[in-house]
Amino acid sequence: MIGHACTRFALESLRRLLHRTTALSLAAISLLSSICPVYCDDSGQGARRPNIVLILGDDIGYSDYGCYGGEIATPNIDRLAREGLQFTQFYNNAVCVPTRASVMSGLYPRHIPGIRLPDEITTVAEVLGAAGYRATLSGKWHLGSKKPNRPIDRGFVEYYGLADGCCNYFDPARLDPLFEGGDGIRDWMHNEKFIREFPADFYSTDAITDHAIAQIRTAVAENKPFFTHVCFTAAHSPLHAKPADIAKYKGKYAEGWDVIRERRRLRQIELGLTDSAWAVPPREREVKAWAVISGEGKPLRPWKESLMETYAAMVDSLDQNVGRILATLEETGTAERTIVIVLNDNGGCAEQAGGDDPTNIPGPKEHYVSCGPGWAYVQNTPFRRYKAWVHEGGISTPCVVRWPGVVRGGSRTAEVGHVIDILPTLAEIGGAAAATERNGKPLLNPEGRSLAPVLRGEKPADRGNLYWASLDNRAIRQGDWKLVWDQDIRRWELYDLARDRTEMNDLAMAKPELAAELERDWTAWAERTGASRRLGERYNIGKRPAPPRK
């Protein structure tokens, strides 16, 4: 017993020392793990490296969860925040595919036409799998449905879910009226098999969770550490939700988006998430005042309310299923040694899929509709713009991390995180190292930094610039300075995010040299990674003619 305790103490001490040594490579951590991949407790039983559950929401805004100021019931995500760490400045890549590619690779997306995960990268599933983790994916993939780009080709031993970007929640095989090609049927898969028939009680949020829970139980039965990646399609369009969930929100949005957004902003200030000194952005140009919403002889307000009621029901359902996953961790005895991370792939979406048509009813599977810009303006409170734009509303995500025994419960950090940090963070936590070559060919090194020190309450390594490219929107962040190009107004703007994270005071004219330097840095990055206007053609999201600028 004494020998095991001493061994454990020595290994833990060595790990802490190595983690504090900035020159340490991931390879050294991997070597240590190979020497003793299982810690020994006093009874001689093995206690694994932490299990990892990484949960990704879809098209959900910065303020939608209760712990980030929203009125939607999200008690399970709120619980994770109470028991874990909240990031206030965590970023994604503004759109589904680039974000998912960065989560997988630890790299900014390499914009190669037709290829979303190039051969010269390694994935987080491959990295953790090589270190002994059972890596599985449940839900949305959106990085390819054919060999060699399926999840099972890129390190996941088990996959079930949507290989496409969106689908009917009650019947993914139902023809999608907005599908841009093929047979109009989305690709729902189990490993390499396409699924075309679904049970009568199918609902994708539940089905994704069912699979994730089964994978956790399988890993426990096999006595393996697990990396369970759960990618919900909620709350991406179409707006489909169960009647009982929708009923919870009937009448809750009758005051309209202007009132609800202001209420969220004040709650964020009260929670300490945002600064009351930040200027309040005006209503986005696409958003009419709630007071003037009306149709040709038919009031649109009840229908507009129903859009957000259904959206809220979808977020509520996602949270219910997070609760099911947490309950499974408790039931299997793995909760205390499992890291749970929740974040989103981009900001709330302003698209009005299905048109401004009150006969297109949100909720049931027979209809296809989305929230539109008015409610996206609420979802991204207190920031400007939406999904596909790179102002803060398009790229800011909630991020909550619970790590029992390591992360201090109820804590919050303003350290800047980005989805390119996911792979290096999980690699360090899991005692793994990214491969440097495949079949004799070199692989790209991850561009993110590990946030494991932040989770331990320590200072992370210095971060360089952060970059974005989405459609023809562009941005670079250097420290607290952010240079951003909006495809509509077609000029660079410069903001000091420490004083003005709502991006209301453009300093580009006042600091032209800094703006020019950041623009040069962005251009060099874009040339290095292949970012260009091809993105606009490739994703075709929200693009429209630029309005005149006064």
BATI-522458 format. One record per atom (N, C-alpha, C): x negated, y negated, z. Coordinates in steps of 0.02 Angstrom, whole numbers, plus 50000, padded with zeros to 5 digits. Atoms other than C-alpha are relative to their C-alpha. Example, Ala and Ser with C-alpha at 12.3 -4.5 7.8 and 13.67 -1.06 7.14 Angstrom:
499555005950000493855022550390499554994050000500425005949997493165005350357500394994550037
END
This chain:
499585006050000500005000050000499564993750000500445005749996498604988050048499644998949934500345000550065497694992049886500434996849947499555002850049499224988249781500104992650013499885007049984499524971949874499394995849981500605003750018497714966549850499944999249925500035000350072497774970949666500484994849973499505004850022499364961049645499774992950013500225006749981498644946049738499444997749954500575001850042497044946449635500224998249930499765001350068497964947549470500384993549996499615006250000499154933649516499544994050006500475005549992497714922649573499624998749935500365000750063496774926149412500444996849947499545003050050498294922049307500094992550012499915007149986498564905549397499384996049979500625003350020496734901049370499964999249925500045000250073496824905449187500514995149971499485004550024498454895949162499804992750009500215006949988497624880349233499394998149958500585001450041496164881849114500224998549929499715002150064496634871948960499655003149941500364997050056495294880248855500195007249988499824992950006496074897348881500445001049939499594998550058496764904848722500535005150019499484995049990498324915348709499705007049997500324993450005497164929648663499745002350068500254998149934496384929148836500565002250046499424997949960498094930048918500225007049979499804993550025498514944748806499525005550025500484995149976496894953448858500135001750073499844998749930497324951349041500615004550007499394995949997499044958649008499865007249980500154993250021498284973648920499625003850054500344996849945497184976949072500495002550051499494997949951498684977349188500664996949980499385003050024500324974049094500565000450050499484999349949501334979149248499704998150067500235001749933501114970749416500195005750048499864994849950501054982649565500264996950064499755002549936502124979349716499775004650057500264996449941501834985849893500215007350002499764993149999502815001749862499705004149944500294996450056501825006149708500445000249939499555000150058503315003249594499814994249954500175005250049503084993049435500504994349999499585005850010503784975349424499774996449938500215002250066503764969349245499874992549996500005006950021503304953249164500734997949990499295002250002504884942549154500355002349936499574999250058506284947649039500194993149976499845006450030506854933848922500675000449964499385000750038508604929048864500004992949972500015006550035508574914848736500664999149964499335001150026510304907948696500014993549959499985005750046510584896248548500724998749980499345002250024512214886648518499944996849932500005002350069512714880348347500454993849992499625006250013513254862648300500334997250063499745002649937513494857648482499604993950020500335006349986513104839948538499654999750067500395001049939511984833248675500434999750062499605001349941513424828948791500575004950011499414995649997514604843748769500035004350063499994996049940514074854048920500104995550061499865003949941514644848249091499394997050032500615002449968512874846649157499654994649960500265005450041512504834449015500524994549989499525005450001514034823649045500675001549970499374998450034515434832648953500565002050047499404998149962517194836249013500225007249984499844993050016517254853648933499785004450058500164995549944517274867549063499435004749980500584995650013515534875549058499675001950067500274998649933515304882249235499385004450000500574995450000514044895549185499364996549978500595003950020512854883949092499844994950055500125004749944513094871349233499655003650058500334996149948512604885049355499265001049985500704999350019511004888249258499624993650013500335006449986510614869749273499894999150075500075000749927510924870049461499455004650026500484995249976509814885249480499344999649962500595000450042508524879849352499784992949985500305006450021507744865449256500374997449939499705003350057508574853049138499484995649966500405004750040507584844648999500464994349977499615005650026508204827248954499754997849931500275001850065507084825548801499755006349963500174994150039507124841848704500284999249931499825001350069507184841748515500075006349958499954994950052507744852748371499834996749933500185002550066507554850348183500594997249960499435003650030509264842348147500485004449959499594995550042509924856948041499865007250020500034992949979510244875548070499365003549978500554995950026508934883547957499324997750025500665002049976507414872848000499905001350074500064998649929507774874448185499865007350013500084992849989507924893348177499325002349976500674998250024506334894648073499474998050051500495002249950505394884548205500035004050064499944995749942506094894748349499635006649988500324993750017505484910348261499244999449996500705000350020503774903948210499554995650043500415004849966503194890148327499694994949954500265004450052502884880248168500554995449974499525003850040503714866148075500165004249938499824996150060504664873847928499544998549942500385000850062503634876747773500525000149943499445000650047504794870647636499815002849932500144996550062504514883547501500675002349972499344998350027506034885347386500145007450003499774993149998506964901447421499695004250055500344996149947505834906747566500054996150065499905003449936506284902547745499515002250054500524997649955505024913247839499435002849957500554997650044503444914247731499595005550032500404994449976502284929147746499434997850046500585002149961500914918547823500174997750071499835001549931501844916247987500165006550037499774994549958502184927948132500594997550041499415002049964503814927748229499935001450075500014999049928504154926748415500185007350016499824992949988504944944148402499405004549988500604996050013503344951148326499484999050055500495001449947502274942648458500195003650064499794996749938503304948848606500055007549992499964992850012503604965748526499335003450006500674997249995501734968648512499765000450072500195000049929501604964848698500445004850041499614994949964502864978548742500734998250012499305001949991504504968948741500455003449949499494997650046506074976248665500374993849974499745006150029506564961948548500625001449959499384999050036508364961148488500324993249986499655006250019509434948048402500745001549991499284999450005511304946048422500284993449976499685006150023512214933248316499714997349935500185003550063511734920548184499255000349987500704999650021510104922748088499854994449951500035005450050510254911647932499324999249968500675000350029508494915847873499905005449947500054995050053508894929247744500355006550018499634993949987509974944747727499735006049960500294994650040508874954947611499275001050019500694998349986507224963847636499544995649957500324999049935505914957547685500174994450050499845005949959506824943047770500555001350051499504998449949508054952247884499675000050069500304999749932507824951848073499605006350012500364993749988507314970148072499355000449961500645000450036505924965647949499514995450035500425005149969505264951948063499935000950075500184998649931505024960548230500565002050046499454998049957506764963848299500165007449988499854992950007507134982148334500745001349991499284999150007509004979348332500314993249984499675006250020510094966348247500745001349986499294999850015511964963148241500244992849998499735006750002512784947348181500044997149930499905003650063512944934248045499334998049971500625001850034511494933147924500074993349965499855006450033512334917947844500044994350050499965005949959512684900647912500644999250040499365000649965514514901647960500495005149970499524995250024516034912847942500654999350039499374999649964517824916147995499875003650067500154997249934517764919548183500405006450014499574994249987519184932248180499915005649948500114995150053518714940948017499464997549954500555002450042516984937447944500035002349928499944997750069517464947247788500534996149960499505004050034518854934947748499664995149952500295004450049518514924647592499924993050029500155006749975517694908147637500144995049945499825004750053518494893847538499444995149983500545004850013516904883347552499355003549980500604996350018515674897047505499764997749931500265003150061514524890447369499785005049946500214995250051514154906547277500175007150019499884993049985514254925447269500745001749998499314997550001515884934447308500444996550051499605003649951516464922247441500035003350068500004996549936516114934447583499334998950035500615001149962514864930347718499685006750020500384993949985513514942747768499965001350075500034997649930513914950547937499655006849997500424994150007512644964347969499885003650066500294996249946512094978148084499375003249973500654998150027510234980548051500004998949924500025001050073510174983747862500695000849967499334998650027512034987547841500454993950002499515005450003513324974847784500675002750026499364998049971514964975647881500554996149968499455003350036516574971947789500685001250033499374998849965517914978447909499914998750074500045002149930518274971648083500645001750036499404998249962519484976748221500474994150007499485005249996521094967148247499854994950055500135004649944520484959448411499304996949996500675002650009518804953848340499994992450009500155007249996518134936648390499244999550005500724999550008516344933048342499614998350063500365001849939515814924548505499985005950048499974994149956516384939848603499585005749972500354994450031515654952248479499254999150005500725001449992513944943848483499785001750071500174998749930513954944948672500035007550016499964992749990514514963148671499355003349980500624997050025512984967448568499414998250044500555002249957511804957148676499995003850066499954996349936512434965548834499785007249991500214993050013512214982748756499245000449994500734999850009510414978348711499644999150067500305000749934510024972648888500045006750037499924993549966510724989048956499545005349971500454995150031509724999148830499294998950023500695001449978508104990448877499895002150072500054997949931508444993449061499965007650005500024992649999508805011849028499335002749975500654997950027507175013048929499424997550042500525002649955506235004149070499514995549963500415004750038505604990648951500194992950015499815007149997505504971848969500364998249936499615001650060506724963748849499964992649982499905006750029506794948548737500665000449962499344999850030508634946348699500174993049974499855006450033508964932348575500745000049981499285000350010510794927248573500164993649963499885005950042511304915548432500754999749984499285000850012513134910548444500124996049936499795004150057514014903948289500424994150024499615005549971515064892748404499524994250014499335001950020515484878848385500004997449928500025001750071515064877948199500695001149969499384998950037516544876048081499985007049968499335002749991517794883148047500215000050074499765000549932518714878148206500495005750013499604994149984519354895048266499935001550074500034998549929519804898648446500625003950021499444996249974520934909548551500534995250027499465004449976522644901948592499944998350075500055001349928522354903848781499454994950015500535004849989520724894148770500204993049976499775006450025521504880448664500494996850049499485002649954522934878748788499714996150058500325003549944521714873148923499884992649985500215006750020521334857348825500564995949968499445003650029523054852248763500104993350037499895006649973523264833648789499394996650030500595002849966521504831048858499634994949957500355004750044520954820948706500464994849971499505004850025522484809948684499744992850003500265006949996521494794448735499534998349943500405001350059520394796448581499264999750012500724999449995518554796548542499654994050030500325005949970518164778748595499985000650077499954999449927518754781848774499595005950025500354993949977518044799548788499244999049996500725001150005516324794148726499764995450057500215004449947516234779748850500015003550068499954996349937516794791248990499405004750008500594995649997515404803548946499374995950015500605004149990514114789548939499944998050074500025002049929514574783549114499845005950045500164994149960514504801249180499265001849994500724998750010512764803549105499584995350043500355004849958512194787749193500045002050074499894997849931512944793949357499575006150016500404994049989512044810649336499254998549996500715001750007510394801649301499695002649936500254997450064510254808749125499794994549952500135005650045510254791949036499934993650041500165006349967509814774049077500544994849983499485005050011511144760749100499734993949963500305005750036509914748149026499995001049925499984998850072510014756548855500624996749971499435003250033511114746548737500495005349975499484995350022512764754648689500084999349924499935000450073512784758948503500724998649980499325000950025514294752848405500265006449968499704994350034515484765048325499645001149933500334998550064514664774048177500434997649942499655002950057515124767248006500555004649973499504995350025516094783147965500605000650047499504998949948517154781848123500464994050007499515005349990518734771548130500184999550074499755000849932519384764448292500595004750010499464995349986520534777048375500694996649993499365003750001521884763648384500304999349930499745001050068522034762648194500095006649962499934993650034522094781348157500735001149981499324998550025523634784448049499945002349929499984997650069524104792647885500544996349961499485003250041525304788147746500685002150025499344998449972526884788147847499995005750050500064994449952526234802747953499444998550049500545001349952525274799548113499505005750001500534995049999523604808448112499775001650071500284999149933523284806848298500105006950030499934993349970524054823348357499545005149967500444995350035523084832648224499274998750019500685001649980521474823448266499865002550071500084997449932521734827848449499905007649998500044992650002521974846248403499325002449976500674998050022520284846548316499535000650059500454999849942519364842248476500235004950053499754994949954520504853248581499735006949981500244993550023519994868048475499255000650006500735000049992518164863248472499825001250074500144999049928518184861948663500135007250020499854993049985518984879248671499445004549977500554995950025517564886248566499394999550045500565001049954516244878648680500155003550067499784996649939517224885048830499905007649993500094992950011517234902548755499275002050000500724998749998515364901748726499765000450072500215000049930515124897348909500255006250037499744993949969516254911748963499545005949984500424994450020515134923448866499294999450028500625000749962513564916048943500105002950070499854997149935514404920749107499995007649999500024992750007514614938649045499275002549999500714998050003512744939449006499694999550069500275000849933512304932649178500245005550046499734994649958513454945449259499655006649985500364993950018512574959349162499315000250031500655000349967510894953449227500065001850074499894998349930511594954449403500145007550009499804993049994512364971649375499415004849989500564995650015510754978849304499404998750045500545001449954509684971549442499414996349969500555003450035508654961149320500034992450005499915007349999509284943549359499404996350029500545003549966507854939149476499345000249962500604999950040506544943549347500144998849926499825001750069507374936549192500054992449992499965007150019507114919349115500594999349952499445001550045508704912349036499924992949975500075006550032508564897948913500614998749956499435002050042510034888648833499834993549965500095006250039509854875848693500425000549936499595000350061510674870748527499564998649939500405000550061510104870448346500004993149968499985006950026510614852448303500554996350036499475003849969511774838548354500685001749972499324999050024513654838148331500064998049927499965000750073514184838848149500574995449979499505004950023515104824648060500385002149938499644997850061515674834847910500755000850013499284998849995517544835247878500185005649953499854994250042517634852647805500755001250000499284999050006519374856047741500394993649990499675006350013519744837547719500394997250059499615003449949520774825347821500735001849989499364997250019522314836147804500365003050060499644997549941523554838347948500345006849991499714993350010524244854147866499485005550010500554995349988522544862347894499915000650076499934999549928522824868348072499385003250032500574996849966521304871348185500245005550048499844994549954521314887548283500075006749966499894993450029522024902048180499545001449941500474997950052521004912048054500224998049930499755001650067522094906747907499774993249976500185006850018521404889047910499254998950008500715001649998519694881247884499944992450006500055007249988519334864147959499444998850051500515001949950518004854948062500194993450032499825005749958517974840448183499984993349965500085006450032517384826248072499604995150043500475004649968516374810848119500244997050066499765003149939517514803748254499815003950062500164995949941517284818348373499255001650004500734999149998515464821148322499684993950035500225006149966515214803148381500045000950076499944998449929515814809248552499495005350020500434994449982514824825348551499274998050011500705002149996513164816248530499894994150046500075005349950513464803448668499345000850039499885007150016512534791948702499654997849937500465001550054511514792948543500354998449934499765001550068511694787748361499935006049955500014995350056512074798648211500155007250022499754993249991512394817248193499515005249971500364994650034511784833948127499764997549932500335001650064510604831747978499674993250000500375006349992510084814248033499485000950055500544999249952508504811748134499954994250049499915004049941509074797848247500155004950058499974995549942509244804748424500635004450001499404996050000511034810748399499965006349958500074994150043510494822948264499515005150024500564995549983508964830448348499935001450074500064998949928509254829748537500445005850021499624994249976509804845848621499975000650075500064997649931510254850848797499515005850001500434994149991508964863148861499975001550074499984997949929509194872549025499605006550005500424994049990507944885349091500065002250073500014997149933508214896649241499485005550003500524994949990506714906649302499925001050075500004999149928507004913249478499295001050028500654999449968505514911449593499464995749971500505004350032504604899649474500274993049991499695006550011505744885549418500394997950062499645002749942506384874549558500724998449980499305001050017508284874749555500214992850006499755006749999509184858649516499504994749981500515004850019507634850549444500124997449929499925003250065507494839449292499334997449977500635002550026506074834349177500124995649939500005004350059505794820349052499435001949953500524997750047504334829948973500345001749934499724999050067504614830748786499885007249978500044993350027504994848048717500275000249930499784999350070505304854048540500065007549986499914992950015505874870448463499365003449976500644996950017504104873148397499625002450062500324998049937503634875348581500255006850026499704993849974504734890748605499525005949996500444994150007503524903648535499394999550046500585000049954501954897648627500195000550073499784999549931502944895948788500165007250018499814993049986503674913448779499405004649995500604995950005502014920548724499594999650064500385000749937501154913448878500365003550057499624996949946502544919048993499975007649996499994992850010502564936448917499315003249996500664997150004500674938648918499855002649931500084997750069500644939748728499584995049961500395004450043499624932348587500245000849928499814999750070500114927848410499445003149960500504996950044499244938348279499674994749957500375004850041497924929448177499975002049927500014997850070498054940048019500505005649989499574994550019499174952147927499745002849934500264996850060498514964747800499384996449974500625003250019496854955647802500074992749980499895007050019497644938647764500144995950063499915004149940497574924447892500724997550007499355002749985499174918647976499934992950028500005006849974499614900848022500055000050076499975000549928499324896048203500614995950021499445004049977500844889848301499804992750013500145007249993500964870848304500294997050064499725002549938501944869248466499515001050058500394999149939501254868548643500415003950050499654996249949501694879948787500294995250052499675003849947502944872348909500025004050065500034996149938502584885849039499764995850059500195004249944501644873049145500574995650025499435004149980503194861949146500475004250043499554995749962504224876649207499725001550070500324998849935502964879349348499914993650040500075006449966503044860949395499334996849991500665002750013501344856949320500014995749937500065004350059500734845149186499815004249940500184996150059500734852649010499424996849963500525002750043499384850348881500274993949963499785006050036499414833648791500335001949934499654998750062500604833148645499794994849947500115004650056500184825748476500674997349975499395002650031501464818348359500515005449990499454995650022503154826148325500284997249936499775002050067503904825848150500675003149983499364997450025505584828048065500094998249927499785001450068506244829247888500655003949989499354996850010508074832747850500384996149947499755003550058508924828747686499464994949980500535005050010508024812247652499934995750063500125003349936508004807347836499325002250026500684998549980506264806447912499874996750068500185003149936505514803048083499345002750024500614998049965503914803748184500044997050069500055002549932503734802048372499295000650024500685000249972502074796948450500064996850069499875002549933502194795348638500734997850005499315002749997503714784248666500204996349937499835003450062503634776648493500305004849949499684995950051504774783348358500144995849938499865003050064504804778448175500505004449964499474996050029506374783948085500264996749936499735002150065507014782747905500685003249992499314997850011508884783947877500155000049926499904999550072509354790047704500534995249974499495004650022510834778047700499744992849993500235007050003509974761547740499334999349964500604999550041508344767047657499454995050020500585003749976507044758347764499795003050067500274997549937505924762547912500224995550057499855003549938506464757648088499545002550054500464998249946505354757748243500334998750068499685000649935505974760848419499535002050057500344998249938505234761348595500505004150041499514995749969506164776348665500014999550076500005000749927505634772848844500504994750022499545005549984506674756948842500645000149959499465000750049507854760348699500125006749964499914993550032508264778648669500635000249958499415000350043509924773748592499854996549934500255002550064508894765848452500404994149973499635006050019509684748748448499564993949986500455005850008508164737048447499435001949954500504998250050507174739448286499414995250005500615004049991505374733548312499535000549941500444999050057504704737548138499704993449975500265006550022504544719048092499534997050052500435002849947503774714748260499345003650006500614996049994502474728648252499855003549933500094997050067502094731248066499415004749995500594995750004500364738848093500155006950029499824993649970501034752348209500485003849954499534996750045502474755948090499645002949939500374997650058501264757547944499575006150017500414994349978500104769148042500435006350008499564994249990501554780548091500265002549933499774997850066502194780747912499465004049964500554996250031500484786347851499945006950031500044993549967500454800147981500575004649977499434995950022502194806047930499875002549929500124998050070501694806247745499485005549996500524994750000500134816547781500295006550024499674993949976501184828947881500455002949947499534997650051502484830047743499635003449942500404996850053501144833947615499725006750023500294993849973500374847047729500515005750005499504994949988502004856147765500485001149941499554999350057502924853347600500674996750010499375003549989504314842747675500084994849945499885004650055505124832447538500754999249990499285001050014506774826947465500335006349974499694993650020507024844747405500465002650053499574997849946507794847347575500724998049987499335002350014509284837047521500365004549951499704995550049509594848347373500105007050029500004993249974509234864047473500575001150049499504999049948510404861447619500674996749983499395003250025511664849447538500504998750056499585001349942512334843747706500104992550009499835006849982513214827247731499744994649953500295004950044512434818947580500554996149964499525004150034513374804347505499654993649977500335006150024513004788047412499864995150057500175004849948512134774847516500454993849994499595006050001513284760447564499574993849995500395006250003512754742447534499784997950070500275002249936511674735347673500004992450002499985007349994512034717547731499424997550042
END
